């Protein structure tokens, strides 16, 4: 297939092209007139040509040591791992109280599980610092232990699920409803209140409409309280066997190598060049240094001696001249 770019008619552009007009424009020489350039077609083909094989490349499998309740939830709905990671990484002081209690996922009975993350979620979880409270019952091995990472990541993910489960209770007051808070902030950012002053008649009217809509439709919204209710529902059914989960944890696939998370500046340059091509830097005289030389010149400029009244002007001017 090919991409065709059809513009508006005259000065006024249509908001949406009708199928009739598209077919009409592509008749005769329309295919030649509107076909995208080879550069555009090549860019699209290069991106879509990576799929579906590329989907697997964006995943990372690792082993975690988690409470049996977390293992049971992941076994029934592994997609909930994304919500748990986001809940943990965006935790607040109230969420930390839930993490200290661990009411839904006590750490006394844990098992090994194999979990598939997207690479983005894995990196978020890995690099989000957290020191669990030993009084809660967590017992981490020494950092030199080969299972240390599995334990640490397991603690973080379990806390994410605990945060979600703690938000499951349905509150009658919207003031303490996190789902309503997210919905309200979304409306405000999109200009729903039309710059009306808070407390004014029009603002109050719009707020009432928003509250009424939220109350009627919150069950269909994928906010954290709704996700938490799903997690609690799985736990309440109690149709999982801890001993069976423990046996499954003895025969898990090997975790993926996560060395991809650490890359050198040179590797980053290569990745950017492969994805976006060699970008030239525009200047007044048309000269464009390569990315490597530009980086080197910028480093040299930043290393120049700076006095209390600023960078030495002659040196700075020379460096600036080199850049253009």
LINLIN-V535939 format. One record per pair of residues at least 24 apart in sequence whose C-alpha atoms are under 6 Angstrom apart, sorted by the first residue. I is the first residue (numbers start at 1). J is the second residue. D is the distance in Angstrom with one decimal. If there is no record, write none. Layout:
i: <I & I>
j: <J & J>
d: <D & D>
This chain:
i: <3 & 4 & 4 & 4 & 5 & 6 & 58 & 58 & 59 & 59 & 59 & 60 & 60 & 60 & 60 & 61 & 61 & 61 & 61 & 62 & 62 & 62 & 63 & 63 & 63 & 63 & 64 & 64 & 64 & 64 & 65 & 65 & 65 & 65 & 65 & 66 & 66 & 66 & 67 & 67 & 67 & 67 & 68 & 68 & 69 & 84 & 84 & 85 & 87 & 88 & 95 & 99 & 100 & 107 & 111 & 112 & 113 & 164 & 165 & 165 & 167 & 167 & 168 & 168 & 168 & 179 & 283>
j: <36 & 34 & 35 & 36 & 34 & 34 & 118 & 119 & 117 & 118 & 119 & 116 & 117 & 118 & 119 & 115 & 116 & 255 & 256 & 114 & 115 & 255 & 113 & 114 & 150 & 255 & 112 & 113 & 150 & 154 & 111 & 112 & 150 & 151 & 154 & 110 & 111 & 154 & 105 & 107 & 109 & 110 & 110 & 111 & 105 & 160 & 161 & 160 & 160 & 160 & 163 & 159 & 136 & 137 & 246 & 249 & 249 & 228 & 228 & 232 & 225 & 228 & 225 & 228 & 229 & 223 & 324>
d: <5.5 & 5.1 & 4.3 & 5.4 & 5.2 & 5.9 & 5.8 & 5.7 & 5.7 & 4.4 & 5.4 & 5.6 & 5.3 & 5.8 & 5.5 & 5.6 & 4.3 & 5.5 & 5.4 & 5.7 & 5.6 & 4.3 & 5.7 & 4.5 & 5.7 & 5.9 & 5.6 & 5.4 & 4.2 & 4.9 & 5.5 & 4.5 & 5.4 & 5.0 & 4.9 & 5.1 & 5.6 & 4.8 & 6.0 & 5.4 & 5.7 & 4.0 & 5.3 & 6.0 & 5.8 & 4.3 & 5.1 & 5.8 & 5.3 & 4.3 & 5.7 & 5.5 & 5.8 & 5.9 & 5.4 & 4.6 & 5.5 & 4.6 & 4.3 & 6.0 & 5.0 & 5.9 & 4.5 & 4.4 & 4.6 & 5.4 & 5.7>
